Amino acid sequence: MRASLLACLAAAAACGDSDPAVPVDSAATADAPYDTATCQILGFYGDLGTKVGSTSLGPTTSTIVLDPGPPRDSFLLKLNTGKGVFAAGLATGTFTLAGADLDFSNCGACISIVADIGMMGPGKFYFATAGMLTLTATQPPAGSIQGVTFHEVTSAGAVVPGGCVARIDRMAFSTQ
């Protein structure tokens, strides 16, 4: 699974041993200064409205450009049957991101942000630490996310101690 997710993250960068999840630092707020130069992303996205993504990484993925850059930042949703909330198979519905879905190696609903994708690959990776996912379709994915928080991780999925955090309050999405 780790190799599969890493391949997706690497492919997202080219195109478009995991530690447990670490909660987002509660001291960070949308009103606090955010170091976009260090973190390489906006950080606190708020309500992004409706976005359209692509399935360039497979029929159960959605890659959505958050910032066209250059370098660009992308949101990546990957649905893995047999893992996390999809242990019994892919399904529509509303899912709380918890347990295995916060584990880079075992997630069924894998949600990440890939930052500063340029000619040399991505600058940083962020992985979900909490939130809600509602799916109205799985192939291709469509639905929405709400209150999704992220923590900076290494390319192998390990949480970066003291790393940057991010949050998307809401985003509806469809995938072409």
N, C-alpha and C positions, 0 to 999 in steps of 0.2 A: 504494500500500500504506500509506504513512504516513497519508494521509487516512482510509483505512478503519480503521486502528488507533486513530487519534485520535478518530474518530467513536465507536468502541466504548468508549474510555475516557471520553469525554464522556457517552455514553449511560449508562454505568455510574454516573457521577456523578449524572446526573439521576434515574436509577432506582435503582437498585440500584448532515531533515538530521541524520542520526544520527551520533553519535560511536561509535568502537569501545567495546566493553564494558570497564569498569574493574573489576579484581578487588576483591572485598570486602577491606577492611582486616583483615589477619590479627591485629592486636592486639585487635580486638573479640571478646569471648567472652561466653558466657551468664552468666558470673560477674562481668563488668565492669559498672559502672553504665551504664545506658542512658537517654538523655535523651528520655523519651516526650513531654514537652511540646514540644520542638523538632522531633522526628522524627514526631510525630503518630500513631505506631503502637506496638505492643508491642515490635517489633524481633526478639526471639529467641523464636519460637513453640514450639520443641520439636516433640513428636509431637502433632499435632492430632486423631488418631484418624480417624474417618470423618465426612465432611461431605456434605451434599446441596445442590446448586446449582440454578440455573435457566438456561434457554436464552433469557432475555428479550432477549438481543442477537443471537440467531440460532441455527440448529441445530448449529453447530460451536463454540459458546461455552459456558462454564460460569462463572457468577457466583456466588460463595460468600461469604456474610457471615462475616467473621472477628471483628468486634466490632459488635454492633448499635447501640452508642452510645446517644444521639446525641452527636456525629456518628458515623456508621458507617464501618467499614473493610471493604473487599471484596477478595477474591482474584479475579482474572480470568484465565481460560484461553481463548485464541482459537486455533483451528486453521485455518491458511491453506493450502489446496491449491495446489501449484505453487511453494511457497516452502520454504526451509530443509529440515528433515528430510522434508517432504512435497512435495519437488520433483516426484516421480513420482506424487503423489496421496496422499490420506489413507490411513493404514494403522494397524492396531493393532500393538503391540510395545513394546519398551523403547528409549528414545531418550536419548542424552546431549545435554544442552543445551550446544552449542558452535557456533562459526562463525556462520552466518547467523541461527541461533536466538537469538543474543545481540545481534542488530542489530534495533533497533526498527522499521526500515523493511523488512527482508527476512526476518523470522522466519516459520517455518511453525508452530512451537510457541511461541506468544507467551504468556509468563507474567508477570503483573504484580500489584501490590498498589496499590489506589487508597485513599488515606488521608483521613480526616476529610471524608466526603461529607455535606454539609449543604445548607441552602437556597441557599447561594451557590456550590455546586459543590464539587469536591474541594480539599483542602489541599495534598496532595503525591501524587506518583506514584513508584512503585518498579518497576524492571524486572529480570528475572532475569539473573544473571551466571554461573551454573553450576548443575549439578544433573542429576537424572534424572527422566524422565517415562515412566511406563508407562501405555499405553492399552489397555483391554479393549474399548472401543467409541469411535467417533468422532462419531456423530450419534444421540443426544446424547453428549457426551464422558463417559467413565467410566474410572477407573483409579486411579493414585496418583502422587505426587511424592515424591522423596527427596533430601535434602541440597540443597535449592534456596536459593541465596543471591541477594540483591537489592541494587541500588544505587539511590539516589535519582536520578531523571531529571526533566527539564523536561517540560512537556506536549507538546513537540515530540520528546521522546525523547533529548535530549542529556544525558549524565551530568553531574550537579551536582558540580563539584570540591569535595572535602571534605564532600560530602553524607552523609546518613545511610545506614546499611546495615541489612539484615534477613536473617533465615534461617528457613526452615521445615524442620525435620529430616525430618518425614514427615507425609503426609496422604493418606488414601484419599478418593476422591470419586465421587459419581454425580450425574447431572443429570436433572431432571424437566422 
